[in-house]
């Protein structure tokens, strides 16, 4: 028996994957690192590595990496604010399932970014 359904926010409920990749790609470009989609997927999703490790390998200090990541996060938030798109039929699906099951949204996103993507 199903007690609850947990929904991942990014890429499942809201189409944010391209925005996050673009913000990450642009941040790494500032560090002289070219990030392709194929490498990004391999590194992050297959190997569970952090692409910012590439910047550390180039001799950047932890403080510089944190600043670069903060710039990426600000860029991503700006992109979200310009129009994160809810996936087709999400509202209807959640409404129907909410009548039968407990539902919750889970995410590794920053709370501030979640609020930008879901303003109401």
PEBELMO-V890407 format. One record per run of one state. SS is the DSSP state (H for helix, E for strand, C for the rest). FROM is the first residue (numbers start at 1). LEN is the number of residues. If there is no record, write none. Layout:
ss-><SS SS>
from-><FROM FROM>
len-><LEN LEN>
//
This chain:
ss-><C E C E C E C H C H C H C H C E C H C E C H C>
from-><1 4 9 10 11 14 16 17 31 37 47 53 57 62 82 85 87 90 99 102 107 111 118>
len-><3 5 1 1 3 2 1 14 6 10 6 4 5 20 3 2 3 9 3 5 4 7 3>
//
